Amino acid sequence: FMVGHAESKVFIAPSHFRGFDHGALARSLSYELPSLQHVFLVDGDGADSFEHGLLGGPLDPAFMRGTAVDANGLVQLLYTSGTTGEPKGVLHTSNTLLGTILQFVQRLECSDRDIVFMPSPLAHQAGFAYGLMLGVALGAPIVLLDIWHPRRAVELMEQYRVTYTFASTPFLADLAQLDDVETRDLRAFRLFVTSGAPIPPVVVKQAQENLGVTVVASWGMSEVCSATTTLLSGHKVRESDGIAVPGSEVKVVDDNGNELPRGQQGSLRVRSAALFVGYLKRPQLYTVDEDGWFNTGDIARMDDEGYIRICGRDKDIVIRGGENIPVVEIEAALYRMPGILEAAIVGMPDPRLGERACAFVAVHPGAQVDLASMRAFLDEQGISKNFWPERLEILDQLPRNPTGKVLKFVLRQMAHKLAESLSEPSPKRPPRAS
């Protein structure tokens, strides 16, 4: 989809990776897409070899001419993760990217003395902006990990004296919960910035105790990079997603666009020097108003100090009998429950209440978790009974995209199928013989 939608002229791919023949796929695309003029394969042979055709010096004069760029010219086309639907092509300039990265660097005191560790995919903003571009801007070394494995990550971090990384919550949880991680020499590791989903407070506590690292929570998206972060002091890292970075503003509004009082939940808007300049071929989706505020699609609340807390996507809100379920709070509580490894809540259609909350969880090996024990735990946590999930489904693992975001649209599809199976009429019994 992306190569065709972008009308890409050049496509670079590995010949093989993780048992898949990417070379064959790339060649087939070149036959199907008229705009695709060049395919280069890493470790390839012949004319399409990346090493021969590009790395050794371009043979085609067209590659030598280059393209004139300026600070406001397009330099990045990045497709959204598509966790709620079809990916959109986000367009950024040098100014929108570098401006926010430099503000991020200043707030978190990054420098050329840092050693960047980047396990996040470079095709996502976390890896590209806060790994690749940040390292280049600082002149700092970058250590890359192509396939996530927590033990291998720790080995690299220890070997190269890594000081900083930026990745989503599951990466942090995997490191903090790794057996014997506290015995490894990670004294150089000072900063883990995490984004993509609110961090359960229990994960922050585990990371601080087991890794001895400063955890910074951040909120952002492909369209605006990291617009908020917590501070190095750790203030409100366990209960917020940060305060706006210099050059960015955030506010929470109602359905009519009016700013809400602090503490009330509503639609999150952002205005920023880092804001993207449009979606490729989809100008109608560029929801920036005349004052420069962008509708993020996130639901949030803001406290008296300006710190925000993401409560979910507008598509993720569960409304049971007209009442909003505080999804993020319930998920954070479930993360604290012994035996539960990860948790997500979605709405399951219900003919009477509209929706009921359905909890999908993955558990530690050998753990015994059922609906009754989950409800008892939530009761102990002081969670109101009308917010308790009314269905529990245990999975081996939650579906995630490459950056670690839970694919809630997949879970919603599963919940819909569960609801359909429950609503199917039972087969009628044959009449008894008299």
C-alpha positions in Angstrom: 0.0 0.0 0.0 2.6 2.6 1.1 5.0 2.2 -1.9 2.1 2.5 -4.3 0.4 5.4 -2.5 3.6 7.3 -2.3 4.5 6.5 -5.9 8.0 5.8 -4.8 10.7 5.7 -7.4 13.3 3.8 -5.4 12.8 0.9 -3.0 15.6 -0.6 -0.8 15.0 -3.9 1.0 17.0 -6.8 2.5 17.3 -9.8 0.3 16.1 -12.0 3.1 15.2 -11.2 6.7 13.8 -13.4 9.4 13.1 -16.2 7.0 11.1 -14.1 4.5 12.1 -13.4 0.9 11.9 -9.6 0.8 13.8 -9.6 -2.5 11.1 -11.5 -4.3 8.4 -9.2 -2.9 10.4 -6.1 -3.9 10.8 -7.4 -7.5 7.1 -8.2 -7.7 6.3 -4.6 -6.7 8.5 -3.3 -9.4 6.3 -5.2 -11.9 3.0 -4.0 -10.4 3.8 -0.4 -9.8 4.7 1.8 -12.8 6.3 4.5 -10.7 8.8 2.2 -9.1 11.9 2.6 -11.2 14.7 1.1 -9.1 14.8 -1.7 -6.6 18.0 -2.3 -4.5 18.5 -5.4 -2.3 21.0 -5.5 0.6 23.2 -8.6 0.1 21.7 -8.8 -3.4 23.4 -9.9 -6.7 23.7 -8.3 -10.0 22.1 -5.0 -11.1 19.8 -4.7 -8.1 22.6 -5.2 -5.5 22.5 -2.3 -3.0 26.3 -2.7 -2.4 27.0 -2.6 -6.1 24.5 -0.1 -7.3 24.6 2.5 -4.5 27.1 1.8 -1.7 30.0 1.5 -4.2 29.0 4.7 -5.9 25.9 5.3 -8.0 26.1 4.1 -11.6 23.1 6.0 -12.7 23.8 9.8 -13.2 20.3 10.5 -11.9 21.4 9.6 -8.4 24.3 12.2 -8.5 22.1 15.2 -9.3 20.2 15.2 -6.0 17.3 17.5 -5.2 17.5 21.1 -3.9 16.0 21.4 -0.4 15.3 24.2 2.0 14.3 24.3 5.7 10.6 24.3 4.8 10.9 21.7 2.0 9.5 18.2 2.6 12.2 15.8 3.9 10.1 13.0 5.5 7.1 11.0 4.4 6.2 8.7 7.4 3.1 6.5 7.5 1.1 6.3 10.7 1.0 2.9 12.4 -2.5 2.2 11.3 -3.6 1.0 14.8 -7.1 2.3 14.1 -7.4 2.1 10.3 -5.5 2.5 7.1 -2.1 4.3 7.4 -1.8 7.9 6.5 1.3 9.5 4.9 2.5 12.2 7.3 4.6 15.0 5.7 7.4 16.8 7.7 10.0 19.4 6.9 13.4 20.0 8.3 12.0 22.8 10.5 9.2 20.7 12.0 11.5 17.8 12.8 14.7 19.5 13.9 13.1 22.2 15.9 11.3 19.8 18.3 14.3 17.5 18.5 16.5 20.3 19.7 14.0 21.4 22.3 13.8 17.7 23.5 17.6 17.6 23.7 17.7 20.7 25.8 15.0 19.7 28.2 16.5 16.2 28.8 20.1 17.4 28.8 21.3 15.2 26.0 24.8 15.8 24.5 27.5 14.3 22.3 28.6 12.4 25.5 25.5 10.3 25.2 25.4 6.9 23.6 22.1 6.3 21.9 20.5 2.8 22.0 17.6 2.5 19.5 15.5 -0.7 19.5 12.5 1.1 18.0 12.0 0.7 14.2 13.5 3.5 12.2 10.3 3.6 10.1 8.5 5.0 13.1 9.0 8.5 14.6 10.5 7.1 17.8 13.3 5.4 16.0 13.8 8.0 13.2 13.5 11.3 15.1 14.7 10.3 18.6 17.2 7.8 17.6 18.7 8.4 14.1 18.2 12.2 13.8 18.9 12.9 17.5 22.2 11.0 17.3 23.3 12.7 14.1 22.3 16.2 15.5 24.3 15.6 18.6 27.2 13.8 17.0 26.6 10.9 19.4 27.1 7.2 18.6 24.0 5.1 17.9 23.6 1.4 18.7 20.8 -0.2 16.7 19.0 -3.5 17.5 17.0 -4.9 14.5 15.0 -7.6 16.4 13.8 -6.9 19.9 15.0 -9.4 22.5 15.4 -8.0 26.0 18.4 -10.1 27.0 20.3 -9.2 23.8 19.3 -5.5 24.4 20.9 -5.7 27.9 24.1 -7.2 26.5 24.4 -4.4 24.0 23.6 -1.7 26.6 26.3 -3.1 28.9 28.9 -3.6 26.1 28.6 -0.1 24.6 27.9 1.8 27.9 24.5 3.0 26.5 23.2 6.1 28.3 19.8 6.9 26.6 17.0 5.2 24.7 13.5 6.0 23.5 10.9 3.2 23.1 7.4 2.3 24.0 6.2 0.9 27.3 6.5 -2.8 26.5 10.3 -2.4 25.9 10.6 -0.7 29.3 8.6 -3.4 31.0 10.6 -6.2 29.3 13.9 -4.7 30.5 12.7 -3.9 34.0 11.2 -7.5 34.5 14.2 -9.4 33.0 15.6 -12.0 35.4 18.8 -10.8 37.1 18.9 -7.5 35.3 19.9 -5.8 38.5 23.2 -7.7 38.4 24.2 -6.3 35.0 26.5 -3.3 34.8 24.1 -0.6 33.5 25.6 2.2 35.5 26.0 4.4 32.4 22.3 4.0 31.5 20.7 7.2 32.7 17.6 7.9 30.7 14.7 5.9 29.3 12.0 8.0 27.5 8.9 6.1 26.8 5.8 7.0 24.7 3.1 5.3 22.6 0.8 4.5 25.6 0.4 5.7 29.2 3.0 3.9 31.4 1.5 1.8 34.2 2.9 3.2 37.5 4.1 -0.3 38.5 6.3 -0.4 35.4 7.9 2.9 36.3 8.6 1.7 39.8 10.2 -1.6 38.5 12.4 0.3 36.1 13.6 2.8 38.7 14.4 0.0 41.2 15.8 -2.7 38.8 17.5 -0.5 36.2 18.4 2.5 38.3 17.3 4.7 35.4 15.4 8.0 35.1 12.1 7.3 33.4 10.6 10.1 31.3 7.0 9.8 30.1 6.2 11.4 26.8 3.2 12.0 24.6 3.4 12.4 20.9 2.4 11.1 17.5 3.8 10.9 14.0 2.2 14.2 13.2 3.8 16.2 16.0 6.7 14.1 17.4 7.0 14.4 21.2 4.8 17.4 22.2 5.0 16.7 26.0 7.4 15.1 28.4 7.9 14.8 32.1 11.1 16.3 33.6 14.3 14.7 34.7 13.3 15.4 38.3 10.7 12.6 37.9 7.9 14.9 38.9 4.5 13.3 38.0 6.1 10.6 35.9 3.9 7.9 37.5 0.6 9.8 36.9 1.0 11.9 33.8 2.3 12.0 30.2 4.1 15.2 30.7 3.9 18.9 30.2 4.3 20.7 26.8 7.9 21.1 25.5 8.9 24.7 24.5 7.5 25.5 21.1 4.4 23.3 21.7 1.0 23.9 23.4 -1.7 21.5 24.4 -5.3 22.0 25.6 -8.3 19.8 26.4 -11.6 20.8 24.8 -15.3 19.7 24.7 -17.2 18.7 21.7 -17.7 22.3 20.7 -14.0 23.2 20.9 -14.3 25.1 24.2 -11.5 24.6 26.6 -12.5 22.5 29.6 -11.7 23.2 33.3 -8.6 21.4 34.6 -9.2 17.8 35.6 -12.1 17.2 33.2 -11.7 14.7 30.4 -12.0 15.8 26.8 -10.5 16.0 23.3 -6.8 16.8 23.2 -5.6 19.5 20.8 -2.0 20.5 20.1 -0.4 23.5 18.4 3.3 23.3 17.7 6.2 24.4 15.6 6.7 20.6 15.2 3.3 20.1 13.6 3.3 18.3 10.3 2.3 20.1 7.1 -0.3 17.6 5.7 -1.2 14.1 4.7 0.0 12.9 1.3 -3.0 13.0 -1.1 -5.5 13.4 1.7 -5.9 17.1 2.4 -9.4 16.6 3.8 -7.9 14.8 6.8 -5.7 17.7 7.8 -7.8 18.8 10.8 -6.0 21.9 11.8 -8.2 24.9 12.6 -7.7 28.5 11.7 -5.8 29.1 14.9 -3.4 26.3 14.2 -4.8 23.7 16.7 -4.7 20.1 15.5 -7.3 17.5 16.7 -5.2 14.6 17.8 -8.0 12.1 18.2 -6.8 11.4 21.8 -8.9 11.8 24.9 -7.0 13.4 27.8 -7.3 15.5 31.0 -5.0 18.3 32.2 -4.1 19.1 35.8 -3.5 22.5 37.4 0.2 22.4 36.5 -0.5 21.8 32.9 0.5 18.1 32.9 -1.7 15.9 30.7 -2.8 12.3 31.1 -4.0 10.4 28.1 -7.2 8.5 28.7 -7.4 6.7 25.4 -8.2 7.3 21.7 -11.6 8.6 20.9 -12.2 5.3 19.2 -11.2 3.4 22.4 -13.7 5.0 24.7 -16.0 2.4 26.3 -19.5 3.8 27.1 -21.5 1.5 29.3 -25.1 2.6 29.7 -24.2 6.2 28.9 -21.3 6.3 31.4 -17.6 6.5 30.2 -15.4 3.8 31.6 -11.9 5.1 32.6 -10.1 2.6 30.4 -6.5 3.8 31.2 -7.1 3.7 35.0 -8.6 0.2 34.8 -5.7 -1.1 32.7 -3.2 0.5 35.0 -4.9 -1.3 38.0 -4.8 -4.7 36.1 -1.0 -4.2 35.5 -0.7 -4.3 39.3 -2.6 -7.5 39.7 -0.3 -10.5 40.5 -0.1 -12.9 37.6 -1.1 -10.4 34.9 1.7 -9.5 32.4 -0.2 -7.1 30.2 -3.8 -5.9 29.8 -6.1 -3.9 27.5 -9.8 -3.1 27.7 -12.1 -2.6 24.8 -15.9 -2.3 24.3 -18.0 -5.4 23.6 -21.4 -4.6 22.0 -24.4 -5.1 24.2 -28.0 -4.8 23.2 -29.2 -3.2 26.5 -26.2 -1.1 27.6 -24.6 -0.3 24.3 -21.3 -1.6 25.4 -19.7 -3.6 28.2 -16.0 -3.6 29.1 -14.1 -6.6 27.9 -10.6 -7.2 29.4 -7.9 -9.0 27.3 -4.9 -10.0 29.3 -1.7 -12.1 29.0 -0.5 -13.8 32.2 2.8 -14.9 33.6 3.5 -18.7 33.1 1.6 -20.8 35.6 -0.5 -17.9 36.8 -4.2 -18.5 37.5 -6.4 -15.5 36.7 -10.2 -15.6 36.1 -13.0 -13.1 36.1 -13.9 -13.6 39.7 -10.3 -13.0 40.9 -9.9 -10.0 38.6 -13.1 -8.4 40.0 -12.0 -9.1 43.6 -8.7 -7.4 42.9 -10.3 -4.4 41.4 -12.6 -4.2 44.4 -9.5 -4.2 46.7 -8.1 -1.3 44.6 -11.2 0.8 45.2 -12.4 0.7 41.6 -16.1 1.4 41.4 -18.1 -1.8 40.5 -19.8 -0.3 37.5 -16.3 0.1 35.9 -15.3 -3.5 36.3 -14.9 -5.5 33.1 -17.7 -7.9 32.5 -15.8 -10.3 30.3 -12.2 -11.6 30.6 -10.3 -13.2 27.7 -6.8 -14.6 28.3 -4.4 -14.5 25.3 -0.8 -15.7 24.9 0.1 -12.1 24.1 -1.7 -9.0 23.1 -1.5 -8.0 19.4 1.0 -5.2 18.9 2.5 -3.3 16.0 6.4 -3.1 15.6 6.7 -0.1 18.0 4.8 -2.0 20.8 1.4 -0.3 20.5 -1.5 -2.6 21.4 -3.7 -3.0 18.3 -7.0 -2.3 19.9 -8.9 -2.5 16.6 -7.9 -6.2 16.5 -9.2 -6.7 20.1 -12.4 -4.8 19.2 -12.9 -7.2 16.3 -12.5 -10.1 18.7 -14.9 -8.6 21.1 -17.5 -8.1 18.4 -17.2 -11.8 17.4 -17.6 -12.8 21.1 -20.8 -10.6 21.3 -22.1 -12.2 18.1 -21.6 -15.7 19.4 -23.4 -14.8 22.6 -26.3 -13.3 20.8 -26.9 -16.3 18.5 -30.1 -18.1 19.4 -29.6 -21.6 20.9 -30.8 -24.4 18.6 -34.3 -25.5 19.4 -34.8 -28.8 21.1 -36.9 -31.3 19.2 -40.3 -31.9 20.7 -40.5 -34.8 23.2 -42.3 -37.8 22.0 -45.5 -38.2 23.8 
